[in-house]
Amino acid sequence: MVKVSVVVPVYNQEKYLERCMDSILGQSLEEIEVIAVDDGSTDSTPEILERYRQEDSRVTVLHQQNLYAGMARNNGLKAAQGEYVIFWDSDDYFAEDALEALYGEIKERDADICVGESTRMDLKTGEVKERCYLNWDKIPEKRPFSVRDIPQYIFNFGINCTWNKLYKRAFLEGKGLRFSALKQANDVYFVMAAYVLAEKITVVDKVVTYYQFRNAGSLSQNAVQVRESLLQAYLEVKGFLEESGKWEEEAIRSSFVNKAFGTMAFRFSMAEDYEEYQKLYSFFQEKALPALGIGKADVARMHSDKNAFELSKMLSCDAGAYAFEQFLFYQKKTAQYRDKVSRMREKLGKADEKNQNLKERVNALKENVDKKAQKIQRQGERIEKQSEKLQKKDEKLQKQEERIEKQSEKIQSQQALLDKRLVKAALKVQNLFS
C-alpha cells in the first residue's frame, strides 16, 4: 500500500537533483512512491532521473515539454496512487523523518491538510533562518482547525508554497483542486483555495523541508519577472473567493488583503537596484492594487503597523516619495528602538546594581553561616572527644564490673564450700554424742 505519493517537478536541476532524490528515497516512511515530472530539461536531469528509476522501483518518471511546474504537479497528481500526496521541489532537500511526522499527524487527526515547519537557506548570502514558515501566534490551539476557527488568519498562518504540506488525495480529487498553468506563483491558488475548502487542517512543529532560496535554476525567479504571474495568481484567488461567496466575509477578505499586500511588500526586499525598485512600485501601485480592489479602507485591515504604513503611502506617494517616507518611517522606528534599548540598558544597570547589593548581602550571610558552621564543627569535635573519653570510662567500668562479678562468684563458691564443711562437722559432733 502506498501511503504517500511524492510529486517532484524537475527542470534543469542536475546540480541539486541527486541530493533531493536521496533525501526522498531515504525517508524513514518507506511506503511511498516518487513521481518525478521532467519539464523538458536540457541538461543531464533526464539521465539522472532514469538512473534512479532503474535503481528503485518506487520511482516513476514522467516527461512533459516546458509546461512549467504547475502543470508538472497536476500531471504527477493524476498518476498518484498514494492515500496522501505531497509536492516537493527538486532543488530542496528534506528531513529524514519528514513524511513520517506529517503522515503520523494527518492520520491521527484525520485531516485534509497537514503543515510542517521549514528552514530557509539563502544561497546568495549564506543566511539560514530556522523554523520561519509557520506563524504560531495565528494558529489556534485546537487541532484540527478550519477556516471557521481562524477566518481572519486563514491565509496568514503559513506560506503559499506546497513543499511543507501533506494533502489527503481524496480531498484534492473531491474538490477538483489543480495548480495554475502560470510560469511562476502557480501554487498560490492551489494552497489558498485548499485552506478555505478543507474541513480539517493540522500542523506539526517539525522541520520537514530545507528550502533553497535565490537559486538561479529554481522555480522562484526574481521579483520583476514574477510580478505579472503573482498578480494573476492572486486574481485567481480573488475570483474563487467571489464565486464561493467568501469575499463578502470581512474576516476572510481581511486575511486575503494582508496576504496579497504582504507578498507584494516582500518583493521590494528582493529588488537589487533603484530602477528595479521603481518598476515594482509602479506595477503594484498602478496595476496590482486597483486590480485586486485594495484601497484606503484596507489600511485598517492590516495586521501590522508596518504594512498599514506601507499601504497608506503606496496609495498616495510616487516611488521617490514612498522611498523617502520609508526612510523617515524606519529612521523613526530606529530612534524608538534606540530609545527603548537605552531604557532597557538603564533598567538593566539598576537591576545589576541591585543584584550586586544582593550578592554582597548573600556573601556576608554566607560568611556568617560559614563561621557558625566552623564553630558548630569545633563543638562537634569537642563533643566527639568527650564522647570518646566517656566511652573509655564506660569500658573501664564495665571491666571492673566484670572483675567484681567474677570475685562475687568466687566468694559465693567458697561460701558454699564452707557451708558444706560446717554441715559435715555438725554431723560428726552429733555422732560423737549419740
HELIX and SHEET records of a PDB file:
HELIX    1   1 LEU A   17  LEU A   25  1                                   9    
HELIX    2   2 THR A   45  GLU A   55  1                                  11    
HELIX    3   3 TYR A   68  ALA A   79  1                                  12    
HELIX    4   4 ALA A   98  ARG A  109  1                                  12    
HELIX    5   5 TRP A  136  LYS A  138  5                                   3    
HELIX    6   6 ARG A  169  LYS A  175  1                                   7    
HELIX    7   7 VAL A  188  LEU A  197  1                                  10    
HELIX    8   8 ALA A  223  SER A  244  1                                  22    
HELIX    9   9 LYS A  246  GLU A  248  5                                   3    
HELIX   10  10 GLU A  250  PHE A  268  1                                  19    
HELIX   11  11 TYR A  274  PHE A  283  1                                  10    
HELIX   12  12 PHE A  284  ALA A  288  3                                   5    
HELIX   13  13 LEU A  289  LEU A  292  1                                   4    
HELIX   14  14 LYS A  296  ARG A  301  5                                   6    
HELIX   15  15 ASP A  305  MET A  314  1                                  10    
HELIX   16  16 ALA A  319  PHE A  433  1                                 115    
SHEET    1   A 7 VAL A  59  HIS A  63  0                                        
SHEET    2   A 7 ILE A  32  ASP A  38  1                                        
SHEET    3   A 7 VAL A   4  VAL A  10  1                                        
SHEET    4   A 7 TYR A  84  PHE A  87  1                                        
SHEET    5   A 7 LYS A 165  LYS A 168 -1                                        
SHEET    6   A 7 ILE A 113  ASP A 122 -1                                        
SHEET    7   A 7 VAL A 128  LYS A 129 -1                                        
SHEET    1   B 8 VAL A  59  HIS A  63  0                                        
SHEET    2   B 8 ILE A  32  ASP A  38  1                                        
SHEET    3   B 8 VAL A   4  VAL A  10  1                                        
SHEET    4   B 8 TYR A  84  PHE A  87  1                                        
SHEET    5   B 8 LYS A 165  LYS A 168 -1                                        
SHEET    6   B 8 ILE A 113  ASP A 122 -1                                        
SHEET    7   B 8 ILE A 201  PHE A 213  1                                        
SHEET    8   B 8 TYR A  93  PHE A  94 -1                                        
END                                                                             
